[in-house]
Amino acid sequence: MPNRIAIVGNAPTEEDRSSLIDGADYVVRFNNAFGYGDVTGTRIDELYLINCGGQPLEWLRSEAFWSRDYLARTSYITLPLAAPNRQPSLAIMDNGIGQSVNCLNFEWDMRAALRPLGKIVRTLASETFSAATNALCAQGANGAQINPSTGYLAAFACLERCARDTSVDLYGFTFAGWGGHSWDAEKAWVLDQQTKGRLNWHPT
């Protein structure tokens, strides 16, 4: 088990944290990996890629995305939302059936796109996703409207599986962005875990 884990968010920052991040035993990044190769370093061991909604659709239709350096370097790729079945969703969009992209899960499309890279691809267990959602409810989020952010899910899953004495550092988290996430509840959860000694949040 790693002694120190760095989870790197996508909030823009000019401060160079590369030596701190690259010095960790295990580095988790997600989605477009802001600052990779620059102010947030180059180490990557696990990459979370959101697999629902418009962002994965954009990636699937972009040849350039799949040749990015951090995709080549990571050992593990985690898709946070397990699909209810193995049906690819890209065909649904291309056939013009009219289903909203926000309702589609692209897990199996992304697995197919990632297969040539030879990576270990996994999804979060449904129990982990449910526990993460319940934790946000406990922090005041509306249970009927919770859409956990990729970064929050990465942090929650990390604490769930690592030893209690593991040092977990969060960089590049501002708890702002897309209006569908419960940012106040996610920030409250992080501060609560910091108070308990489970992680260290380094504000941007």
Phi and psi in degrees as a GROMACS rama.xvg file:
@    title "Ramachandran Plot"
@    xaxis  label "Phi"
@    yaxis  label "Psi"
@TYPE xy
-68.4224  147.547  PRO-2
-85.0664  -30.8273  ASN-3
-136.969  127.656  ARG-4
-117.654  134.359  ILE-5
-113.102  126.93  ALA-6
-110.724  120.562  ILE-7
-108.957  115.747  VAL-8
-83.7903  -176.396  GLY-9
-109.992  13.2567  ASN-10
-70.6198  132.512  ALA-11
-60.9161  137.65  PRO-12
-150.148  146.124  THR-13
-98.2252  -13.4833  GLU-14
-73.113  132.956  GLU-15
-81.7395  108.649  ASP-16
-108.663  13.9534  ARG-17
-59.703  -42.3689  SER-18
-68.0577  -37.0842  SER-19
-66.5102  -43.1175  LEU-20
-71.8597  -47.7302  ILE-21
-67.1881  -19.6187  ASP-22
-81.0651  -6.56778  GLY-23
-72.8927  160.85  ALA-24
-78.5858  -22.6307  ASP-25
-152.57  128.096  TYR-26
-120.749  128.097  VAL-27
-111.365  128.342  VAL-28
-125.114  172.51  ARG-29
-151.294  153.461  PHE-30
53.1401  -117.115  ASN-31
-87.745  4.36531  ASN-32
49.2511  63.6415  ALA-33
-55.292  138.035  PHE-34
77.5084  -0.677645  GLY-35
-60.8679  133.251  TYR-36
83.4286  2.58529  GLY-37
-140.94  -113.417  ASP-38
-72.1655  -14.7123  VAL-39
-110.326  13.6774  THR-40
82.3635  -168.82  GLY-41
-127.088  -5.08178  THR-42
-76.5125  140.102  ARG-43
-153.869  130.164  ILE-44
-116.267  -29.9988  ASP-45
-141.502  136.942  GLU-46
-123.945  123.458  LEU-47
-92.4154  129.569  TYR-48
-124.29  116.467  LEU-49
-59.7819  137.347  ILE-50
-122.567  18.5422  ASN-51
-128.793  146.187  CYS-52
90.4745  -162.499  GLY-53
-73.5507  -29.5432  GLY-54
-63.2087  -50.4363  GLN-55
-63.3211  -31.4058  PRO-56
-63.1978  -41.0317  LEU-57
-61.6799  -44.0791  GLU-58
-62.9646  -44.2921  TRP-59
-63.3139  -25.5283  LEU-60
-96.9074  9.4069  ARG-61
-120.31  114.961  SER-62
-66.3931  -32.1762  GLU-63
-65.629  -33.9205  ALA-64
-58.1253  -41.0828  PHE-65
-75.3557  -5.45143  TRP-66
-106.201  9.57203  SER-67
-64.0673  145.039  ARG-68
-61.6625  -40.4141  ASP-69
-68.2883  -26.0546  TYR-70
-68.0178  -37.2948  LEU-71
-70.287  -32.4106  ALA-72
-86.9391  -26.9983  ARG-73
-69.6245  150.838  THR-74
-90.6013  -35.6764  SER-75
-126.43  145.139  TYR-76
-126.015  126.997  ILE-77
-113.656  124.739  THR-78
-98.7211  116.174  LEU-79
-71.1324  -20.0881  PRO-80
-119.815  107.394  LEU-81
-68.2028  134.528  ALA-82
-75.2994  149.174  ALA-83
-71.7666  -17.6663  PRO-84
-153.297  178.687  ASN-85
-93.5431  16.9035  ARG-86
-76.9254  123.987  GLN-87
-63.4287  144.278  PRO-88
-100.098  -17.1131  SER-89
-61.7975  -36.7123  LEU-90
-63.8422  -33.1606  ALA-91
-63.7941  -42.9427  ILE-92
-66.0011  -45.4905  MET-93
-69.0833  -24.7956  ASP-94
-83.4464  -4.47402  ASN-95
65.0589  35.984  GLY-96
-68.7736  -22.7207  ILE-97
100.071  5.76189  GLY-98
-76.8424  137.859  GLN-99
-62.3583  137.466  SER-100
-62.1363  -27.5627  VAL-101
-67.4703  -16.0616  ASN-102
-96.1141  -1.3799  CYS-103
-102.284  139.235  LEU-104
-107.439  121.161  ASN-105
-100.902  25.9136  PHE-106
-52.5081  -50.7937  GLU-107
-77.8554  -25.7076  TRP-108
-66.5041  -42.2253  ASP-109
-71.8334  -36.1015  MET-110
-60.6483  -40.7763  ARG-111
-65.755  -40.6134  ALA-112
-69.043  -31.3408  ALA-113
-84.1179  -18.2267  LEU-114
-54.6585  -42.8464  ARG-115
-62.8939  -19.1659  PRO-116
-80.7607  -12.8928  LEU-117
68.3923  28.685  GLY-118
-90.3465  158.392  LYS-119
-81.7262  115.264  ILE-120
-112.017  131.693  VAL-121
-142.352  163.391  ARG-122
-115.908  159.279  THR-123
-68.6783  142.105  LEU-124
-63.5036  144.222  ALA-125
-59.5209  -31.1816  SER-126
-65.6742  -37.4581  GLU-127
-67.4298  -43.2813  THR-128
-62.3912  -42.7437  PHE-129
-64.5078  -42.44  SER-130
-64.0301  -38.7109  ALA-131
-64.8427  -41.1125  ALA-132
-64.9483  -43.0724  THR-133
-63.4628  -34.9176  ASN-134
-65.1437  -34.5986  ALA-135
-71.9826  -36.2995  LEU-136
-59.0688  -40.4275  CYS-137
-65.238  -21.3651  ALA-138
-97.152  9.43351  GLN-139
102.624  3.93034  GLY-140
-72.1969  151.401  ALA-141
-75.6265  113.301  ASN-142
-58.5794  -27.6662  GLY-143
-81.7343  -10.7504  ALA-144
-128.876  24.2626  GLN-145
-82.9962  124.437  ILE-146
-127.468  88.8252  ASN-147
-59.5259  140.931  PRO-148
-72.8703  158.193  SER-149
-60.9297  -41.271  THR-150
-63.8442  -41.9981  GLY-151
-62.3092  -44.7922  TYR-152
-61.7184  -38.5231  LEU-153
-63.1292  -43.96  ALA-154
-66.1683  -43.454  ALA-155
-62.1963  -48.0387  PHE-156
-63.9874  -36.0259  ALA-157
-62.776  -47.8117  CYS-158
-65.7954  -32.1393  LEU-159
-64.9337  -34.7273  GLU-160
-103.763  -14.7676  ARG-161
-92.8867  161.527  CYS-162
-66.2019  151.913  ALA-163
-65.1189  -24.5112  ARG-164
-91.7838  6.37365  ASP-165
-72.803  135.543  THR-166
-84.1465  119.443  SER-167
-117.432  117.755  VAL-168
-111.419  132.684  ASP-169
-106.981  124.545  LEU-170
-121.996  146.457  TYR-171
73.1948  29.5645  GLY-172
-110.55  120.518  PHE-173
-116.721  -8.87315  THR-174
57.8291  47.8013  PHE-175
-148.5  154.881  ALA-176
145.145  -136.261  GLY-177
-53.7555  132.72  TRP-178
-68.2386  -9.66779  GLY-179
-82.1453  -9.52495  GLY-180
-90.9126  152.656  HIS-181
-90.1569  73.4521  SER-182
-61.7296  -41.8294  TRP-183
-62.7989  -41.5801  ASP-184
-68.6408  -38.8028  ALA-185
-64.7352  -42.2645  GLU-186
-64.316  -41.2005  LYS-187
-61.7264  -39.2969  ALA-188
-63.8305  -44.3102  TRP-189
-61.7416  -45.6336  VAL-190
-63.1327  -36.6962  LEU-191
-64.8791  -43.9949  ASP-192
-66.9547  -32.6957  GLN-193
-67.3721  -41.154  GLN-194
-61.1171  -35.366  THR-195
-80.3662  -3.02769  LYS-196
81.2235  16.7997  GLY-197
-87.9344  -26.2503  ARG-198
-152.753  167.6  LEU-199
-125.448  118.686  ASN-200
-96.221  126.185  TRP-201
-106.823  97.0593  HIS-202
-57.5371  143.28  PRO-203
